[in-house]
Amino acid sequence: MNKLTSAGLALAMAVGTAGAAQAEDNGVVEIGYFNWSDALFTSHVVEYIVQEKMGKEVEMTKADPAAVYQAVASGDLDFHTDAWLPETHSDYYDRVSQDTVSIGPIYSRARLGWIVPDYVPEDQLSSIQDLKSEEIREKLDGQIIGIGPGAGLTRLSKDAMNEYGLKDAGYRLVVSSGSGMTAALKRAISNEEWIVVTGWSPHWKFGRFDLRYIDDPKGVLGSIERADILAREGFYREFPNVYEMLDRISIPLEDVQAGMDVGERKGYPTAAKQYVENHPDLVNFWITGEMPN
């Protein structure tokens, strides 16, 4: 399994067309992925199918989203499975859309938002607008717990802070990481403390805790999204069977979320194998296009 840092990917991309030609000629399916729980699950499901059910060699490369998008566009990677569109990853996608092919969604009805534990009374906090209450700000210590600085959700959450006047109301967006956000959520829940985190569905935390989204009446955080599989140009010509499998694959949101929970507890390769082996008819349809009897 080949894992590169962002710097390593940048170096590979600097090779230019020669590097792209090498990637296209080596006969190996090269999958890029991010260290995000939904991408970890869907990428490993695809890896398991391509390698174990279709008999092709696979290399997996983990890097930050910007590097993975650029590597697919340049031909250094074949595809990734987590292009959140139309809004969340629009910055990344707009830079590479002319040099990539969207195969379609691996799952849909995803969403972004700000999330609270269910024990936070809904009659006190049901909307982002409610955060401007001084009493609520004190209970939250003036913090919205975010994720990484490069995430689309972070960009949109900064927009929400401005649009709702939360900075002026004494709040700050704590830029952390996905794991930092979930660790803060766990601590708060263990003490039944109030907390607001930036989050998304699918995510394993919804299988572990009783949570709810708070309303975003101005729609700053967007609406429902989909996770597209984004491939390099020319990928279909070299791997038509893999491309057609990716064109057919569709995992229900609830299954993605359940798989992510298994992945967090047992490891994502185990979660992927378990899911594929538990759905033989569905996987056969993805691979062959033949409907189950």
C-alpha positions, 0 to 999 in steps of 0.5 A: 500500500503506497501512502504519500504525504502532501509534499510527496504528492506535490513532488509527484505532480511536478513530474508533469505529463511524464508522471501522468503517463507512467500512472496510466501505463502501470496497470495498477488502480491507484486510489486517492483518499483523505483521512476522513471517516466517510472517505476511509470507508468508501475508499476501502470498500472500493479497494476490496472490490477491485482487488479481491473481487475483480483481481486487479492490483490496487495502491492507496494514497492518503493525503489532504483533499487539495493534494488528492484532487490535484493528483487526480487531475494531473493523472498521478492518481486514478480516482477518489470517492469523496467529492462533496458537491455541489457546495462543500468541495466546490473550491477544490472541484472548480480548480480541476473540473476541466481535467477530471470526470465525475462518475457519479455519487457513491452515496447521496443525501449527505449534509453539513451543519452544526450539531448539539447533543439531544440533551440540550433543550430544543426550546432553548437551542434549535437554531443558529440564531439562538446562539446570540443569547448571552445565557447560551453563549455562557453555557457554550463558553463562547465556542463553536468546535470546528474541524481542520482549517482546509475543510469546506465545512470550516470555510462555510462555518466561518461564513456562518459566523459572519452572517449570523453576527456570532463574532460580535456576540462573543463567539469564536470558531475553534479550528481543530481537526475531525478527531479533535472535534469528536474528542471534544464532543465525547468529553462534553457528553460524558459530563452532559455539558453543552457543546456545538460542533461543526459536523456532517452526515454520514458520520459514525458519531450519529451511531454512538450518540444522540445528536441533532442538527440545529437549524440554519435558516439563512442556508449558509451551510448549504443543503443536501450534498452528494459524494461523487467519484472523481476520476482522471481523464482516460481512466475509462479507456484503461480500466473500463470494467472498474469504471463501469463498476464505479458507475453502478456502485451506490451505498445507502447513507445509513450503510455508510454511517454504519460502516464508518462506526465499524471502521472506527472500532475495528479498522476500515479494511475490516469494515469494508470486507464485512460490508462487501461479503455481507452484500454478495448480490449487490456487489455482483450487480456493481461488478457485472451489471446483472440484476439479482434473480 
